[in-house]
Amino acid sequence: MHEAALDNASLTIAIALAVGMLAQSLARHLRVPGIVLLLGAGVLLGPDGLDLVRPGSLGETLHSLVGFAVAIILFEGGMNLNVKRLRREARSIRRLVSLGAVVTLVGGALTTRYVLDWDWTRSLLFGALVIVTGPTVVTPLLRRIRVAHRVATVLEAEGVLGDAIGALVAVVALEIAITPVSLGSLARAPTALLARMGVGLAVGLFGGLVISAFLRRRRIVPEGLENAFALSLALLIYQSSGALLHESGIVAVTIAGIVVGNRESHALSDLREFKEQLTMLVIGMLFVILAADIRVEEVHALGRAGIGAVLVLMLVVRPLTVLVGTAGSDLTVREKAFLSWLAPRGIVAAAISSLFAETLQRSGIEGGGELRALVFLVIAVTVTVHGLTGGLVARLLGVARKAGEGYVILGAGQLGRAFGRTLRDAGEDVVFLDSNHDACRAAEAAGFRVLHGSGLNEAILMRAGLDGRGGAIAVSANDEVNLLFGRLARQTFRVENVWLGLRKGHLSVNAAMVKKLGAKVLFGAPRRIELWDLRLERGVAKLELWKVGVPGGIGELSDQKVLLPMLVRRSGRWQPVSEELQVKNGDALMLGIFEEGREEAQACLTGLGLQPLREADEMPSQEPVREA
C-alpha cells in the first residue's frame, strides 16, 4: 500500500474497528481479558510496529471520537446498574466513590512522586487518572468469576460511578495544572467539581426521563427505531451538558443510563443488547488507536520504577482505598479482601490520559507522554493480573459462587415464582428471565433477581450466570421457546440438569424431542401450564406438601387434571419433578391441588400411599391472592 494512503483518518478508524472486533473475538475463545489482546494489537499495528494504524492522521477528530465513545460506554454501564441492588450496598458504594476516590488520588500522587520522582503536577494528574476502575473491564471479569452478588454490585457500581467522578476530578486537576497555580485556583477546584456534578446530574435526570418516556410509548417511536433513537438522545445529552459546563456530560450520560435502565419499557431488552454490542465495537476501536499512539520507548523508560509504582498502587493504595471506603459496612473481611485485590483500569483511564498528554504538550508542559505511558502500564498489568488471578483469589477467599448451584427459571409467572420461592427458601440462588413486564415486576416485588428480556438471548443468559448453574427450568407457556432455551442451556452453557415445561395438547414439541436434547419433561408430562398459572393467580389452586409412604413412579400423578406435581424433596434438597422420577419413602412432594377437585386429588394421593404434611414449618410459602 502506498505510504501516503496510510495517512488517512478513515482508513485508521476502519482498521481499528476490524482489528478491535477480531481481537475481542479471539479473546473470548481463549477466555482471556480482551484488553490484553487489544493493547498488543494496537502496539503491533502502530507507528512502533507495522505502522498501519496512525493515530496522528486523526488530528482533532480523535477528541470527538473519544468523547462519543466514552458517552456510549458510560450510558451502557449506567443502564446495567440496578437501583434496588445499589440501595442494599449504598453505604459502601457511596464511600468508595467519595472517600475512596480521595485515598486513591492522594496515594497515586504520593506513589509517583516518591517512586518515580515526578513533579507534583504530573503526580496529582496520575492520581486523578487512576481513580477510575472501569465497568468495561470489571463486568466481563465478574461474569467469568461469578462472585457473591453483593460484591459484584459494589464493584460494578464503583466502576460506573467511579468512572464519571474520576473523570471529573481528572479534568479539574488538568485545568489547575495548565493554569498558573494560586490559592484562588486551588480554592475554586471543589466548586468547579461540584458545579459539573450538579449540572450533569440535572441534565442526566431530565434526559433519562425523556428517553424512557418516549420508549414507554409505542406510538411515538416506531418499532425498530428504538435503539437508534435512544443512542441519538444519549449523545445529545452528553454534548448538551458539556456545552452548559465543560466535561459535565460524563456525569449526565451516566445518570441518564441509570434512569433508562431502571424504568420499564418494551424496548429495554433490545436496547441493552444493542448498547452492549456497540460498546464492544467502540472499546475495540479506541484501545487499538490509543495503544498505537503509545511510544514503546516511553514505557521502556519507566523501567523497574514504573513496575514498582504499579505494584504499590495495586498492593498498598487499593487496599487502603477499600479499607476507608468500606469502613462501617457489613461486608465481611473476605469480601473486603477481594475488593482490595480486584481493581483493573479500563478504557476511560486510557482515553483521558491520551487527551491529557496532548493538552500538556500544547501547553508546553513536559512529561505528558510519560504520564500516558504509566497509565497504559497500569491498565496492562492490572487487567492481565486480575484477569488471570481473579477467579483463584475469589475461590481462596470463599467469595465465589460455587459452580453447579442455583437455578435460572424462564418464566416469572405464578408457576415460575412458586418454583422460585421453594428453591430460594431452601437456600438456592434463583434468577428469573421473562419478557413480560408485569411478571418481571411481580418477581422483583417478591425479592427475586430478574432479567427482563428473551430467554434465547445469549448475552442475557450470560448475565444470569447460566454457565455456572446447577439447573435450568423453563415454565413459559411457549413450547418452542422452552425447547430452544433448553438447547442453549444444554449445548452452549453446559448445564447438566434442565427441566422443560410442555403444554398439553400442543404437538409442535414432544417429550421425545426433550429427551433427545438430554433434558427432562417438567411435571412428568405435558400439562396445561396457562391454566395452572391462572388457577394459582386466582387462588383456586393451593400448593401443598405430601409425604411419600410407598416408593415408585409418579405416572398416575402426572395424569391427574386436578393435581400438578412440581418439586420433590429428598435429603433436604429440592428438585423439579420429571417423568423419570422414582420417589422413595420419606420424600416430600410439593403439589398444586385444584380446590374444586380436592376430594378426587386426596383420594388419588392417599391411594398411592401419600400423607399430607400439615406442620406450619413444612408448608411452602405462597403469595397472597390478588384481586381480579
N, C-alpha and C positions, 0 to 999 in steps of 0.2 A: 504494500500500500504506500502511496506517495506520502512523504513526510508531512507536507503541508495539510494533507487531508485529515491527519490525526488531530490537528489543532482545530477541532470542531466541537462546539459545545453539545450539539445534538448527538453526535457520534459518541462522545464521552458518556452522556446520560444513557444512551441506548445500550452501550457495552456494560455499564454499571448495573442497569436493570436486569439484563440477561444473566450476567455473572452472579449477581446477588441471589437470584432465584435458584440458579444451578448449585451454588454453594449451600444454600439452606436446604435444598432437596437432598443433597449428598449428606449433609449433617444429620438430617432426620434418619436416613438409612443407617448411618454409622452410630447414631444415638450419642452424638457429641454436641456441645453448645454451638449453635450456628455462627455466633460471633467469632469464634476461633477461626473458622474457615473463611469468613468474610474479611477479617483482618489480614489473613495470609494472602487471600486473593487480591486485595487492594494493594498491598505492598508489591506483590509479584507483577501486577499489571501496571503499576505506577511508574513515574519517571526513574526511580531507582532500580526498576526491574525491566520488564519488556517495553515499557513506555507506550502502552496502548491507551491507558486511561490518563488523561491530562487535566487535572482539576483547574489548572491555570487558564484553560480555554473558557471556563465558565464566567470568569470575571465577577461582576456584581450579581450575576444571576444566581451564584451559589448562595447568597444571603437569602434571597426569596425562596429558593429551593429548600434550604434548611428550615426556614420559618414555616412553610406549608407542611413539610414532613413532620416537624415537631408537633404542629397543631393536630394532625391526623393521629399521631401516636398517642398524645395525651387525651384526646377525645375518646379514642377507643379504650384507653386504660381507665378513664373515668366511667365509661359505660359498664365495665366489668366489676365495679365496686358495688356490693350490696349494702345499702344503708343499714338494714336491720342487723347484718353481721358486724358492721362497723361500730354500731352502738354498743355491742357487747364488749368490745375491746377498745372503747373510746378513750379511756384514760391513757393506756399505753401508746396508742396511735398519736394522740394529741401531744404527749410529752416527747415522743420520738421525733416528730416533725418540728418541734419548737426547741425545747431544751437540748434534745439530742443533736439538732442541727447546729446549735451553738458550740457544743462539745466537739463535733466533727470539724467545724470551721477553725476553732482555736487549735485543736490537735493537729489538723493537717498543716496549718500555718507553722506551728512550732516544729513539726517534723522536718519540713523542707528548709526552715531557717537554720536549724542546727545540724541536720544530717547532710544537707546539700549545700549549706552555706549560701542560700539565696538571700536576696534583699527582702525587706518586709513587704514590699508591694507585690512581687510575684508570689511570695509565700501566702499572703492573705487571699490572693486570687485563686491559688491552688486549693486552699482550704475551703473556699466557697464552691469551687467546681466539684469537689468530691462529696459534697453533702448529698447529692442525688445518688440513688442506687439504680433505679430503672426497672419499670414493670415489664419491658420487653425482654429482659433477661431473667428476672425473678420468676415471672409467671410460668414460662416453659420449664424452668428448673423444678418448680413446685409440683407441676403436673407429673413430672418423672419421679420425683422423690416421694410424693403423697404423704406429707407431714400432717400432723393434727390440724384440724380446721382452724382453731383459734390462732395457731402460729402462722398458718398460711394467710389468714386475714390480716394480721399485723404486718407481715412482710409485703403483701400486695398493696395495702393502703399506704405504707411507708414509701413504696416505690412510686406510686402515682402522685400522692400529695407531696412527697419529698422532692420529686422532680420539679413540680411547679414552684414550691417555696425555694428550693435550692437555686433554681434558675434566676429567680428574682433577686436573691441575695447576691449571686454572682454578678448580675447586671449592675446593681448598686455599687458593689465593690469595684467593678471596672470603671464606672463613672468617677469614683473617687480617685482611682489610680491614674486616670488620664487628665485630671484637673489638678491645679496647684493645691496641695494639701493645706488645710487650715482648720482651726477649731470650728468655724462655721460650717464647712463642708462635712466634717465628721458629725456634727450635731444634726445636720439635715438628713443624714443617712437613714435613721429609723423612720422619720416622717415620710421619706421617699418610698421606703419599703412598704409601710402601712397604706400609703395612698394607692400604690399599684395593686396591693392585695384587695383594697376596698373597691376600686374601680372594676377589677377583674371579677370579684365576687358578684357585684351588682349586675354587670353585663352578662356574666355567665348564667346567673339565675334567670334573668329575663329571657335570654336567648334559648336556654334549655327548655323553659316553659313554652316558648313559642314553637320550637321544633316538635316537642311532644304533643302539643295541642293540634298541630297540623297532622301528625302521624296517627293520632287517635280518631280522625275523621276521614273515612274512606272517600267521601265525595270530594274532598278538597284536593288531595294528592292522588292522581290516577294510579291504579295498580301497576307496579313495575317501575315506577319512578321514585319510590320512597327513599331508596339508598342514595341516589344522586341528589335528591332534594335535601336530605339531611346533611350530606357531605358539603354541599354548597353553602348551607346556612352555618355549619360549624366553622368553615373557613372565613365566612363573613364576620362571625362573632370574634374570631381571633384577630382579624385585621382591624375591625371597628374598635375593639377595646384598645388595641395598640395605638390607634390613631388618637384616641382620647388621652391616653397616658402611655408613654413608651414602654413596651415589653409587658404591659398588664394583660395582654392577650393570652399569655401562657396560663395564668390562673383562670381566665374567663373560659377558655375552651375545655379545661379540665372540669370545672364546675358544671358547664353545660353537658358534658358527657355523663357526669354523675346523675344529673336531673333526668336526662333522656333514658338512661339505663334503668332507672328506678320507677318510671311511670309506665304503666301497661299500655301497649299498643299492638295492633295486629301485625305491624311490620318490624317489631323489635328483634325477633329471632333472625330474620333475613338481614337486618341491619348489622347485627353483631357479627354474623358470618362474613358479610361484605367488608366491614371495617377490619376484621382480623386478617383477611387476605390482603387488603390494601396496605395495612400496617406492615405486613411481611415484605411487601413489594418495596415500600419506601425505605424500610430499615436496610434491606439488602443494598439498594442503590446508594444510600447515604454512607454506609460503612465502607463500601468499596471506594467511593470517591474520596471520603475523608482519610481513609487509610492510605490511599495513593498519594495524598498530599503530605504525608509524614516523611521526613528525611531520615533514612536509616542511620546516618552519621550522628544525628541529634539524639536518637535513642541510645546509640552506642556510647556517645559521650557522657551519658548519665552514669555509666559504669556500675560498679558494685554499690556505690552510694545510692543510685536510683532504685536498685532492688531492695536495699536496706530501708529506704523511705517507704516503699510499698509494703514491706513486711511490718514496719511499725504501724502503718495505717491499718493493716488487717488485724494484727495481734495485740495492739495496745489501744489505738484510738477507737476502733469499733467496739471492743468490749466496754470501754468507758462510756461510749455513747449509749449502749444498751443499758448499762448499769444505772445511769442517770435517767434515761428515758422510761424505764420500766419500774423505777422505784415506787413502792407502794401498791403495785398491781398484784393481781392474784396469779400471775404467771409463775410457773414452777422454776426452780433453779435450772433444771434440764432444758426447759423451753427457752429461758433467757440465754443459756449457753449456746443453744442452736442459733438464736437470733444474733448472738455475738459473732458466730462464725460466718453466716451467710449474708454477704452484702456486696454482690457483684455490681460493678458500674456498667452503664449501657450507653445507648445512642445519644441521649440528651447531653451527657457529660462530654461525649466526643464532639457533638455538633457545636456546643457553646465554646469549648476550648479552641476549636478551629477558628471560630469567629473572633475570639479574644486575641489569638495570635496575629490575625490580620489587623485588628484595631490597634493593638500595641505597636505593630510595625509602622502603620500610618501615622501614629502619634509620636514616632521617634523614640519609643521606649524599647530597650533591648530585652531579650530573653523570652519573647513570645513563642518562638519555636521550641525552646526547651520546656516551657510550660505545657504546650500541646503534647510534646513527646512524652512527658511524665504522665499526663492524664491517660494517654493511649497505653502506656506501660501498665498503669493501674488497671485499666479495662482488660487488657490481655491476661494479666496474671490472675486477677480476681475471678474472671469468667472461667478460665481454664481450671484453676484450683478448686473453686467452689462447684463448678460443674462436674468435675471428676470425683470429688470427695463428699459432696452434699448428702448423697444417699447413705454412704457409710457412716458419716457423723450422725445423721438422724437416727439410724438404727442403733448405734452405740449409745446415744443419749436416750433412746426409748421414746422419741417423739414422732417416729414414722408410724403411719397406719399399717398394720400388718396386712400382707398380701393374702388374698383369699378370704377376706372378711367383708361383711356388709353387702347390701343389695342395691341395685338400681331397678326401679319399678317404672315401667312405661304405662302411664295411665293413672291420673291423680283423682279419679272419681271415687265414689263411696267404696267400691270394692278394693280399689288400689290402696286407699287410705286405711281400710280395715287390715289389709296385709301389713302395711307400714307401721301401724300402731302396735300390733302384736310383736313384730320383729324388733321395733325400737324399744319396747318395754323389756325385751329380753337382752338388751344391750347391743343390738346390731346397729350399725350406721346405715341409714336409709336415705337415698336420693331419688326424687321423683322427676320424671320427664313428661311433659304434656304440652300440647299446642293450644289447649282450651284455657282462656283467661280465667273463667270462673273456677274451674277445677284447680288451677295453679294457686289462686288466691285462697281457696279453702284449705289446700295443703299447707300453704305458708302460715295461715292462721292457726293450724294445728301444730306448728312448730317444726315443720319439715324443711329441709333444704330442697328447693325446687328450681329446675332449669326449664324455662319456657321455650319451647321450640320443638322441632321434629326429632323423633327418636331415631331417625335414619341419617341424621347429620353427624358425621364423624367428629367434627370439631366440638359439638355439644357432648357427645359421648366421651370425648377426651376430658372435657371439663368435669364430667360426672365421675371420672376416675374408673370407668368401666373395666379397664385393663387390669385393675388390681382387686376386683370384687370377687366375693365368694359365690355370688349368684345374681341372675337377672330374671326378672318376672315381667311378662307382657300381659297386661289385663285390659288393653284398649278394646274397643268394640269393632276393630277392623282387623280381620284375619290376615289380610295381605301385609299390612304394616307390622303386625306381630311377628309374622314369619320372617320378613326382611330384617327386623330388629334382632331376631334370634340368630339369623345368619351372620350379621355383623358381630354380635356378641360371641358367637362360637368361633368363627373363622378369622375375623380381623383382630378381636380383642382377647381371644383365647380364654373365654370364661367357661369354666368346666360345667357348672350347673345352670341350665336355662330352662325355665318353665314358660310355655306359651298358651295363652287362652284362645280357645276356638269357639266360634258361635255355633249353636245347634241349628241345623237346617241350612247352613251355608257350605257349599261343597267346593268352593274355589281353593280352599286349603283343607287338607285332611290330616288325620293322625299319622298316616304313613309318611307324609312329607316332613312332618315334625320329627319323627323318629330317624329318618334318613339324615337329617341335619345333626343328629346327636342331642336333640333337645327332648323335653318331656311335655306331655299334654297336661296343662293345668286343670285342676278339679277332677282329673282322672278320665274325663270325657268331654266332648263339646257341650257347652251349656249356653243358656240364654243370658249372656252377660249383661245386655242392656236392661233386661227385666229385673235381674237381681240387683243391679245398681239402683234402679228406681225403687225397688222394694225397701232397700236399706235407707234410701233417701227419705222415703215417706214413713218409715218406722213400722211398716207392716211385716218386716222380717227382722229377726234378732240373731245376734251372734252368741253362741253357747259353746261350753266345753263339755265333752263327754269322754269318760274313761273307758278304755278298751278292756274287756274281760276275756274275750276269745280271740286268739290270733287268726289272721287270714287276710284275704284281699279286701278291697273296698268296692268291688264291681257293683254290688247291689246298691250301695250308697250313691254311686255316680248315676244310676238310672232313675233315682227318685226326683220328681219335679219339685217337691216341697223341701228338699234338702240340698245344701251346697257344701260339700266337703272342701275346706280351704287349707288348713295347716295341721300338721301333726307334731306333737312334742314328744321327744324321746331323749332321756338322759339330760333333761334340762335345756335342750336345744330344739328350736322350731325349724321345720322345713315345709315348703308347699306340698300339697297333695298332688300326686301324679298317678297315671294308670298302672305304674309298676310297683306302687307302694304296697308293702306287706306289713300290716300293723301287728304289734306284739302286745302281750299282757302288760298293763301299766302305762301304755301310750295314752296320750290325751289328744283328742281330735277337736279342732275348732270348726264349727259348722254354722252355716246360715240356715235358719229354720223359718219357713213361711208360716205366719201366725194362723192363717185360715186352714192350713193343713197340719196343725200341730199334732193332733191325735194320730194321724197317719204317720207323721215323722217319728213320733215317740214309739209307736208300735214297731216300726222298722228298726229303730236303733236298739230297743230292748231285745227284739228278736235276734239281733246279731250279737247280743252279749255286751252291749254298751250301757253304762250307767252315767247319769248326769253328775257333773261336778258343780255343786251349788255354793261352795265356800266363796266368800266375798273376794279373798285374795287370789282365787283361781279364775275369776271371771275376766274375760278380755275387756279392755276399755272400749267404749263406744261413744260416738258423737251424739250430741243431743239432736233430736229430730227437728228439722227446720220446717216452719210453716210454709205451705204452698202459696 
